[in-house]
Structure formats: structure tokens, C-alpha cells
Amino acid sequence: MTVGIRTPVDRSRRVRAARSVVGVLAVSVGTIMLLGGCSNAGGSLARQACVHVDASIHLYTEAEHAKTTAAARHKVNEAADQLGQAEQLAAQANSADPAFNPLMTTLQESGRVAEANLIPALRAQCSAATHPTSQSPVGAGPTTATRPVGGGGNSG
């Protein structure tokens, strides 16, 4: 039976190999965390944009029912300011996750199109951003179940 002699060079190689493995693992975990943070950042930014969209729609509705032209104009201007703030956040959301491009694009149209014409699209896009499902075009994750709960069936 032969016993190998361990030299300082062998130990040094094993230490370097172990450090390499640890380094690769650290980089892999860091990359996964970074990518996961980016996808969450897009959704978070889109939801923040939708808070401004909701405020804008509320102000626009108030403008439609205002008693004076001056009051209506003031509410419409406030609504436009809210859309401007939403547009900035939607652009950041789109940078983090291109799935939010429709929201950003619709908000970009607010300078050229009356808000009344954008409201249905904005509501739909914000609904998809705040309540993502597997059917949503925005940020939907995979579902775990593929059959209805409760069994159901065609036996009968």
C-alpha cells in the first residue's frame, strides 16, 4: 500500500480550486438575485405609475363634472401632471421589464390624445400590472395548477 505524500504545492492547488468554486457560486447567486430584482423592479415601478394613472383618471372625472370652466381646466391640468409623473415611472418600468412597453407607450400618447380616449387602455394596462395573471400580457408568472379546484368533470 502506498501512501501519497502531501506537499505544500498540492495544498495550494486545492485551496485555489476551492476558491474558484466559491467565486463561481457567488457570482451565480449574485446574478440570479440581480435578475430577480430587475423583474420585481419593473412591476413595482409599473404599479407606482398606475397610482398616478388612477389619480389622473379620478381628477379627469372630477373635471367632467366641474361647475365652472376654470375648475374643469384646473382639474384637467392636474390630471395631465399625474400622467406626466406616471409616464416617467412607466419608462423606468419598461427599462427594467419590456413587458411594460404598452403602458409606457399609451402614456406617451397623453400629450397628443385626449385623456378620455386613453382611459380604457390605461385601466386595462394598470389592471394587468397590478394583478398579473397567466393571461396578462404583463409580468405574469407561471401557474402551479392546470386543472380547476374541486375536481369537476364530465361524468354524469
BALUM-342754 format. One record per residue: x, y, z of N, C-alpha, C in turn; residue in three letters. Coordinates in steps of 0.02 Angstrom, whole numbers, plus 50000, padded with zeros to 5 digits. Layout:
N
XYZXYZXYZala ...
// end
This chain:
156
500424994150000500005000050000500445006150000met 500295010849956500695016849951500305022649979thr 500635026650017500325032550045500625038550010val 500185042849983500425048749947500685053949997gly 501195057249977501465062550019501155069049997ile 500875072650043500555079050027501075084550034arg 501125088149981501615093649981501245100249987thr 501585105550005501275112150008500995114349941pro 501285111949886501035113749820500345110649809val 500235104349830499585101149824499055104949864asp 499225106849924498765110549967498585117149934arg 499075120549906498965126949874498485126249815ser 498565120949776498125119749719497415118449742arg 497335114549794496665113049820496335119449847arg 496705123549880496435129849906496215134349848val 496625134849797496435138949739495825136149704arg 495785129549698495205126449666494575127849707ala 494625127249773494055128649816493835135949810ala 494325140449807494165147549800493815148749733arg 494025145349681493715146149615492985143949617ser 492865138249649492175135749653491745140649693val 492005143149749491635147949790491505154349750val 491995156549713491915162649672491375161749619gly 491385156049585490885154749533490195154449565val 490135151149622489485150749656489245157749677leu 489695161749703489505168449724489265172749665ala 489615172249610489405176049550488735173549525val 488625166949525487995164149502487415166449546ser 487495166049611486975168149657486845175649649val 487375179549643487295186749633486925188449570gly 487065184849516486725186049452485985184349458thr 485835178749489485135176849498484765182049539ile 485065184449593484745189449634484655196049596met 485145197849557485105204049518484545203549467leu 484505198049431483985197149381483295196849414leu 483245193649470482615193449506482405200349529gly 482875204249552482735211149574482505215449517gly 482785214349458482575218349400481855217049381cys 481655210749381480965209249362480485212049414ser 480665211749478480235214649529480225222249523asn 480785225149504480825232449498480345234849444ala 480305231349388479855233349334479135233349357gly 478925228149391478245227749416478095233049468gly 478575234149511478485239249564478425246249533ser 478845247749485478815254249452478165255049413leu 477935249649381477305250049344476725251249392ala 476735247949449476205249149498476215256249524arg 476815259049534476875266049555476585270649501gln 476735269049438476465273049383475705272749383ala 475435266949398474705266049397474365269749454cys 474725271049509474445275249562474315282249533val 474785284749494474705291349462474155291049408his 474115285549372473595284849321472905285049355val 472835281349410472185281349445472015288349470asp 472505291949497472395298749520472185303249462ala 472505302249405472345306249346471635304949322ser 471445298649320470765296949298470255299949345ile 470395299649410469945302549459469875310149448his 470445313549438470425320749426470055322349361leu 470175318349310469855319549245469095318749252tyr 468875313849290468155312849302467865318749340thr 468245321149389468015327149426467955333149378glu 468415333749332468405339249284467775338949241ala 467575332949223466965332149182466345334549219glu 466365334349285465785336349325465885343049360his 466395346649341466535353149374465985358149358ala 465875362749405465345367849397465555373549351lys 466215375049350466445380649309466985378249260thr 467085382149209467605380649160468295381049192thr 468385385949235469035386849268469195380749312ala 468695378349349468805372449392468955366349349ala 468595365549294468725359949249469425360249220ala 469625366149198470295366949170470835365249222arg 470725367549283471205366149337471265358549349his 470705355049351470705347749362471035344049304lys 470905346349243471205343249184471965344149186val 472195350149206472915351349211473235346949265asn 472885346149321473145341749374473175334449349glu 472655332449312472645325749284473225324649236ala 473365329649195473925329149148474595328649184ala 474665332349239475275331949280475365324849308asp 474815321849330474855315049356475065310149301gln 474815311149241475015306749185475755307649168leu 475995313849174476705315149162477145311349212gly 476935311449275477305307649326477265300149314gln 476685297849293476595290749277477035288749218ala 477085293149169477485291549109478225290449127glu 478485294449171479185293649192479295286849226gln 478835285049270478895278649304478785272749256leu 478325273549210478205268249160478815267249115ala 479165272649099479775272049058480305268149097ala 480365269449161480845265749203480635258449208gln 479975257249216479725250349219479875246649154ala 479785250049098479925247049033480675245449026asn 481095249649053481815248249050481985241949091ser 481645241049147481775235249189481445228949161ala 480865229849129480495224149101480095226449040asp 480305224548980479975226948919479235225048914pro 478995220748958478285219048957477845225148973ala 478145230349003477765236249020477785241648965phe 478025239748906478045244448850477355247048831asn 476825242948830476165245648812475945251248859pro 476065250548923475885255748971476265262148956leu 476915261548946477325267448931477095270748866met 476975266748815476765269448750476105273148755thr 475625270248791474985273648799475065280248836thr 475475280248888475585286448925475935291748882leu 476365289548837476695294348792476195297748746gln 475645294548732475135297348689474725302848724glu 474795303448790474385308148827474495315448805ser 475065316948776475185323648751474845325148684gly 474635319748649474345320548582473605318548579arg 473385314748627472705311948625472345313948690val 471705315448685471325317248744471315311348793ala 471365312948857471395307748908470785303248905glu 470205305948888469595301948885469685296048837ala 470065296948784470185291648736470695286448760asn 471105288348809471625283848835471395279848896leu 470875282248929470675279248993470535271748988ile 470165269248938470055261948936470715257948931pro 471175260148889471815256648882472225257048947ala 472235263048977472615263849039472335259449095leu 471675259149099471365254849151471555247549140arg 471525245249078471685238349063472425236849078ala 472865241349057473575240249068473765240549142gln 473445245049178473585245349250473295239449287cys 472725237049264472445230949294472915225049285ser 473195224449225473675219149211474315219949251ala 474525226149262475145227349300475045226049375ala 474465227849401474355227149473474095220249492thr 473795216649445473525209949459473745205249403his 474395203749398474625199549343474345192449350pro 474155189549294473935182649290474285179249233thr 474175172949225474485169449169474215171849102ser 473625175149102473335177749040473535184949026gln 473835188349076474025195349067474615195849021ser 474645201048980475225202048937475805204948976pro 475705206549040476215209849079476425205549138val 477065204149145477375201349204477025195549237gly 476705191149200476375185549231476865179849242ala 476835176849299477255171249314476895164749297gly 477245159149300476935152749285476435150949340pro 475935147249322475445144949371475625137949393thr 475405136049453475575129449479475045124349465thr 474435126349454473895121549442473625122349371ala 473455116749341473185117149274472475114549270thr 472215111749325471525109549324471145113049379arg 470505113949370470105117549419470105114049487pro 470055117949539470005115249606469295112549614val 469215107149649468555104449661468395098549616gly 468845096749573468755090649534468335091649472gly 467735093649477467305094549419467405089249366gly 467085088549318467205083549267466585082649225gly 466635078449176466075077449131465695071049146asn 465835067849203465465061749218464775063649244ser 464285059949223463695062249250463085059049237gly 
// end
